[in-house]
Each structure stands twice: as structure tokens, then as C-alpha cells.
Amino acid sequence: MSEFSKKRLENRIIEIISTLILQGQIKNPNLSTLTSITDVELSSDNSHATVYVSSVLGDASLEKSVKALQSASAFIQSRIAQNLKTRNTPVLVFKTDRSFREGERINGLISEAMKDIKDDGCED
């Protein structure tokens, strides 16, 4: 499979799962609609997909959402199969993605450092 086809399939999986979450089709009270799918990595043979999950809510809510998605993985996989119409549907594994929160923390540190530099420069 070409890299372009693989990326297109990964993006389609993101779209399908995101739609299921937003439309409330995954019936689990622990799954927040503020949960988002940030990335999907397909294995080289497309038999497995690692799905990265993020949330603007706290880590506890993110962990609950990941567990809810993992418990609904068979349902999600069947919906992906219906939409993709591929020969094989990848087995889904959901993992937390804290890169957004980590990026915000780093941006805050940079802003703070830049403010300190400007404050120090004005006193000379």
C-alpha cells in the first residue's frame, strides 16, 4: 500500500470515530463528547491501528474516555468496516495523547521566559 493510501485510510478512520463520538452513537457515560481523535497509526499490513485520543478536560476524564472507547472497540470496528468496505478492518487499540497539553505547557514556559527577558532588557 502506498504512503498516500495509508494516510488516506488513517484520516478516514479518524473521521469515522470522531463522528461516532460527536453524534453520541457510542453509548458509554464515561465518554465525553469533548474527546477528540488526534492521530491513527496503521501497522504495515493494516491489521492493527493505534488510535490516539485527546481531551480538553483533565487527565482523569481522558483516561475514562480511552477506557470507554477501548470497551466499545468492537462496535467502532464494525462501523469502520461498514464505512470503509475494505477486505480487513484493523483491530483498534486506543491510547492517550497528551501532546496538546504538553505543547500548551511548553508554550507557557516560553512565554514566561520571553516576558522575563523583556523585563530584564527594560531595566538597563
Short mmCIF file of the C-alpha atoms (twelve columns), coordinates in Angstrom:
data_MODEL
# 
_entry.id   MODEL 
# 
loop_
_atom_site.group_PDB 
_atom_site.id 
_atom_site.type_symbol 
_atom_site.label_atom_id 
_atom_site.label_alt_id 
_atom_site.label_comp_id 
_atom_site.label_asym_id 
_atom_site.label_seq_id 
_atom_site.Cartn_x 
_atom_site.Cartn_y 
_atom_site.Cartn_z 
_atom_site.pdbx_PDB_model_num 
ATOM 1   C CA . MET A 1   0.000   0.000  0.000  1 
ATOM 2   C CA . SER A 2   1.369   3.410  -0.918 1 
ATOM 3   C CA . GLU A 3   2.053   6.001  1.751  1 
ATOM 4   C CA . PHE A 4   -0.688  8.198  0.282  1 
ATOM 5   C CA . SER A 5   -3.279  5.399  0.501  1 
ATOM 6   C CA . LYS A 6   -2.237  4.555  4.036  1 
ATOM 7   C CA . LYS A 7   -2.545  8.199  5.142  1 
ATOM 8   C CA . ARG A 8   -5.937  8.488  3.455  1 
ATOM 9   C CA . LEU A 9   -7.146  5.369  5.281  1 
ATOM 10  C CA . GLU A 10  -5.823  6.694  8.614  1 
ATOM 11  C CA . ASN A 11  -7.618  10.012 8.075  1 
ATOM 12  C CA . ARG A 12  -10.835 8.216  7.184  1 
ATOM 13  C CA . ILE A 13  -10.647 6.183  10.409 1 
ATOM 14  C CA . ILE A 14  -10.174 9.419  12.386 1 
ATOM 15  C CA . GLU A 15  -13.214 10.890 10.674 1 
ATOM 16  C CA . ILE A 16  -15.421 7.849  11.340 1 
ATOM 17  C CA . ILE A 17  -14.519 7.554  15.033 1 
ATOM 18  C CA . SER A 18  -14.861 11.315 15.575 1 
ATOM 19  C CA . THR A 19  -18.313 11.259 14.006 1 
ATOM 20  C CA . LEU A 20  -19.373 8.357  16.242 1 
ATOM 21  C CA . ILE A 21  -18.246 10.325 19.310 1 
ATOM 22  C CA . LEU A 22  -19.880 13.607 18.299 1 
ATOM 23  C CA . GLN A 23  -23.172 12.002 17.336 1 
ATOM 24  C CA . GLY A 24  -23.309 10.102 20.638 1 
ATOM 25  C CA . GLN A 25  -23.505 6.718  18.934 1 
ATOM 26  C CA . ILE A 26  -21.091 5.199  21.452 1 
ATOM 27  C CA . LYS A 27  -23.300 4.651  24.461 1 
ATOM 28  C CA . ASN A 28  -20.980 4.998  27.439 1 
ATOM 29  C CA . PRO A 29  -21.441 7.635  30.155 1 
ATOM 30  C CA . ASN A 30  -17.660 7.827  30.657 1 
ATOM 31  C CA . LEU A 31  -17.078 9.001  27.090 1 
ATOM 32  C CA . SER A 32  -17.042 12.776 26.826 1 
ATOM 33  C CA . THR A 33  -18.103 14.483 23.606 1 
ATOM 34  C CA . LEU A 34  -15.098 16.765 24.191 1 
ATOM 35  C CA . THR A 35  -12.865 13.803 23.371 1 
ATOM 36  C CA . SER A 36  -11.041 14.026 20.075 1 
ATOM 37  C CA . ILE A 37  -9.071  11.615 17.941 1 
ATOM 38  C CA . THR A 38  -5.713  13.210 17.188 1 
ATOM 39  C CA . ASP A 39  -3.984  10.529 15.147 1 
ATOM 40  C CA . VAL A 40  -4.187  6.983  13.863 1 
ATOM 41  C CA . GLU A 41  -1.172  4.831  13.065 1 
ATOM 42  C CA . LEU A 42  -1.820  1.770  10.928 1 
ATOM 43  C CA . SER A 43  0.530   -1.193 11.022 1 
ATOM 44  C CA . SER A 44  2.337   -2.025 7.788  1 
ATOM 45  C CA . ASP A 45  -0.189  -4.764 6.948  1 
ATOM 46  C CA . ASN A 46  -3.213  -2.675 8.096  1 
ATOM 47  C CA . SER A 47  -4.189  -5.362 10.604 1 
ATOM 48  C CA . HIS A 48  -3.813  -3.089 13.655 1 
ATOM 49  C CA . ALA A 49  -4.438  0.588  14.260 1 
ATOM 50  C CA . THR A 50  -3.275  2.631  17.230 1 
ATOM 51  C CA . VAL A 51  -5.757  5.433  17.841 1 
ATOM 52  C CA . TYR A 52  -4.538  8.426  19.846 1 
ATOM 53  C CA . VAL A 53  -7.141  10.186 21.962 1 
ATOM 54  C CA . SER A 54  -7.012  13.664 23.471 1 
ATOM 55  C CA . SER A 55  -9.364  15.809 25.513 1 
ATOM 56  C CA . VAL A 56  -9.534  19.397 26.692 1 
ATOM 57  C CA . LEU A 57  -10.763 18.089 30.028 1 
ATOM 58  C CA . GLY A 58  -8.480  16.737 32.748 1 
ATOM 59  C CA . ASP A 59  -6.400  13.585 32.720 1 
ATOM 60  C CA . ALA A 60  -8.996  11.640 34.709 1 
ATOM 61  C CA . SER A 61  -11.663 12.345 32.082 1 
ATOM 62  C CA . LEU A 62  -9.224  11.458 29.311 1 
ATOM 63  C CA . GLU A 63  -8.419  8.107  30.941 1 
ATOM 64  C CA . LYS A 64  -12.136 7.335  31.328 1 
ATOM 65  C CA . SER A 65  -12.779 8.219  27.686 1 
ATOM 66  C CA . VAL A 66  -9.921  5.998  26.475 1 
ATOM 67  C CA . LYS A 67  -11.251 3.080  28.532 1 
ATOM 68  C CA . ALA A 68  -14.771 3.707  27.200 1 
ATOM 69  C CA . LEU A 69  -13.508 3.723  23.625 1 
ATOM 70  C CA . GLN A 70  -11.483 0.558  24.203 1 
ATOM 71  C CA . SER A 71  -14.525 -1.221 25.624 1 
ATOM 72  C CA . ALA A 72  -16.530 -0.128 22.569 1 
ATOM 73  C CA . SER A 73  -13.778 -1.080 20.126 1 
ATOM 74  C CA . ALA A 74  -15.754 -3.968 18.588 1 
ATOM 75  C CA . PHE A 75  -18.689 -1.643 17.865 1 
ATOM 76  C CA . ILE A 76  -16.368 1.031  16.470 1 
ATOM 77  C CA . GLN A 77  -14.552 -1.551 14.367 1 
ATOM 78  C CA . SER A 78  -17.855 -2.755 12.872 1 
ATOM 79  C CA . ARG A 79  -18.803 0.821  11.979 1 
ATOM 80  C CA . ILE A 80  -15.422 1.349  10.362 1 
ATOM 81  C CA . ALA A 81  -15.922 -1.860 8.362  1 
ATOM 82  C CA . GLN A 82  -19.331 -0.648 7.149  1 
ATOM 83  C CA . ASN A 83  -17.922 2.701  6.042  1 
ATOM 84  C CA . LEU A 84  -14.615 1.612  4.548  1 
ATOM 85  C CA . LYS A 85  -15.720 -1.563 2.802  1 
ATOM 86  C CA . THR A 86  -12.190 -2.942 2.887  1 
ATOM 87  C CA . ARG A 87  -11.333 -6.611 2.975  1 
ATOM 88  C CA . ASN A 88  -9.956  -6.434 6.518  1 
ATOM 89  C CA . THR A 89  -10.683 -3.941 9.248  1 
ATOM 90  C CA . PRO A 90  -7.823  -3.134 11.617 1 
ATOM 91  C CA . VAL A 91  -8.015  -4.131 15.272 1 
ATOM 92  C CA . LEU A 92  -8.174  -0.905 17.281 1 
ATOM 93  C CA . VAL A 93  -6.040  -0.006 20.282 1 
ATOM 94  C CA . PHE A 94  -6.769  3.325  21.979 1 
ATOM 95  C CA . LYS A 95  -4.029  5.321  23.726 1 
ATOM 96  C CA . THR A 96  -3.950  8.673  25.463 1 
ATOM 97  C CA . ASP A 97  -2.362  11.581 23.649 1 
ATOM 98  C CA . ARG A 98  -1.141  14.292 25.961 1 
ATOM 99  C CA . SER A 99  0.895   16.138 23.320 1 
ATOM 100 C CA . PHE A 100 -1.604  19.020 23.137 1 
ATOM 101 C CA . ARG A 101 -1.419  19.617 26.872 1 
ATOM 102 C CA . GLU A 102 2.363   19.244 26.832 1 
ATOM 103 C CA . GLY A 103 2.547   21.753 23.968 1 
ATOM 104 C CA . GLU A 104 0.478   24.236 25.963 1 
ATOM 105 C CA . ARG A 105 2.790   23.798 28.949 1 
ATOM 106 C CA . ILE A 106 5.882   24.397 26.806 1 
ATOM 107 C CA . ASN A 107 4.296   27.462 25.178 1 
ATOM 108 C CA . GLY A 108 3.555   28.827 28.647 1 
ATOM 109 C CA . LEU A 109 7.164   28.315 29.695 1 
ATOM 110 C CA . ILE A 110 8.415   30.038 26.547 1 
ATOM 111 C CA . SER A 111 6.051   32.967 27.062 1 
ATOM 112 C CA . GLU A 112 7.170   33.285 30.658 1 
ATOM 113 C CA . ALA A 113 10.829  33.200 29.630 1 
ATOM 114 C CA . MET A 114 10.236  35.811 26.912 1 
ATOM 115 C CA . LYS A 115 8.456   38.056 29.421 1 
ATOM 116 C CA . ASP A 116 11.394  37.725 31.825 1 
ATOM 117 C CA . ILE A 117 13.834  38.598 29.028 1 
ATOM 118 C CA . LYS A 118 11.810  41.697 28.071 1 
ATOM 119 C CA . ASP A 119 11.512  42.761 31.711 1 
ATOM 120 C CA . ASP A 120 15.263  42.369 32.204 1 
ATOM 121 C CA . GLY A 121 16.008  44.292 28.998 1 
ATOM 122 C CA . CYS A 122 13.874  47.274 30.020 1 
ATOM 123 C CA . GLU A 123 15.747  47.853 33.294 1 
ATOM 124 C CA . ASP A 124 19.151  48.509 31.643 1 
# 
